[in-house]
Amino acid sequence: MQPKDWKNLSFWISWLASIGATWHCTRVDAARVKNPNLWGHQDDLVSIITLNPEKLVPSRSQPETLEGQLLGQPPLEGQPTNDFPGTSSTPIQPSLKTPPESDFTQRHQRLLQLLQKKKQQPPESKSNGELGRLLLRQRQLEQLPEPPLAPPVAQTKPIGYLQAHVGYFQTSNIFSSVHPIQDGLIFSGLTLASVPLRLGSKTYLNGSIDGYLIRYINQSKYNYDQLRFNLDIYQQLTPRMYGDFGWTNQQLFYAKNSSTFSAGDRFLSDNSLHLSLGRRDPLTPKLMLDSFYELRLSFTDPPSGRDNRNRVINSLQVSLNYYWQKLLQVGVDYQFGLSNFTERQREDQYHRLFGHLTYGISNYSNISLEGGVNLGSSTDHNIDFNGWFFTLNYNLELGRF
């Protein structure tokens, strides 16, 4: 390789180091999902995706977006987030309470009340013939044997579920570069997740596997695939606060052949540990303030084998959510990320301000929109996070087992 080529390679490797500041995106939704108490108890409007404590699941599992370029490899450090907002590993649950009794049941109750009144009426209110016929009919009914009760059907609790995601992401700076490139990408994938295992009265263990196909609209040579494994321990701390400790392994693979690699070859493996705290504070019966903090340690196997990308990431998100209707939620969000690289002199700061809308189409599907701006800086002068973005997501629960 010529010296000039080595110089270019070193430049692109430096770009591969900055997923960090954007790792945490939209994790405040973990508070909405993992702890039903965080949603409050007002008017059944507290969630589009609400779970019972026995159905706690990990927070959103979404494909990682990337930036920077290396020998035609998918960019590893740009995009506003590693997790496309809106997709969710949570099974879609109805937000309504147990429905009221059916009209049939209500009519049945009214009929019983009328019969009871008839029994209490004095005999003088009816002729002797009518009274005799009523007494005879009552005796005949009383002598009839009661219908046999149907044997109880054993209810088998599911141990897992399968969910599908598809979405579109558009941004004015898709590689987070000082020379912005506007482009979009389409992502689709599946989540296979376990139903949480109760370890204690307020402690649960659960895991999931995500697989995604990520395809750029214009920069198709950078298409890639993602496989991710998650394992989390959830702890409810107070009725409105929870803690979470977990491990994630993320692997990225080439999606297209080139002169230096083949489709299906792995170009990145990342192991991370995270510790997070989430909280929900109701301001009114329909207005909720969600806050979320996460500390993440990331240990990454760099593509070149020489450019270490280990880092410490601090993330904070604050969301104001309004439950307009039982199946419609709107809100505004602010996210901040600080990423410090441990093996080299580099620090990234990241800010994100956006609005969101989520609508529950059915008990098993929802659609969400997000749009806003990204702001940020890095000690690496080749990185610039500034730009706008828009995301459209659709989630569908395929089944439980």
Secondary structure, 3 states (H helix, E strand, C coil): CCHHHHHHHHHHHHHCCCCHHHCCCCCCHHHHHHCHHHHCCCCCCCCCCCCCHHHCCCCCCCCCCCCCCECCECCCCCCCCCCCCCCCCCCCCCCCCCCCCCHHHHHHHHHHHHHHHHHHCCHHHCCHHHHHHHHHHHHHHHHCCCCCCCCCCCCCCCCEEEEEEEEEEEECCCCCECCCCCEEEEEEEEEEEECCEEEECCEEEEEEEEEEEEEECCCHHHCEEEEEEEEEEEEEEECCEEEEEEEEEEEEEECCCCCCCCCCCEEEEEEEEEEEEEEEEECCCCEEEEEEEEEEEEEEECCCCCCCCCEEEEEEEEEEEEEEECCEEEEEEEEEEEEEECCCCCEEEEEEEEEEEEEEEECCEEEEEEEEEEEEEECCCCECCCEEEEEEEEEEEEEEC
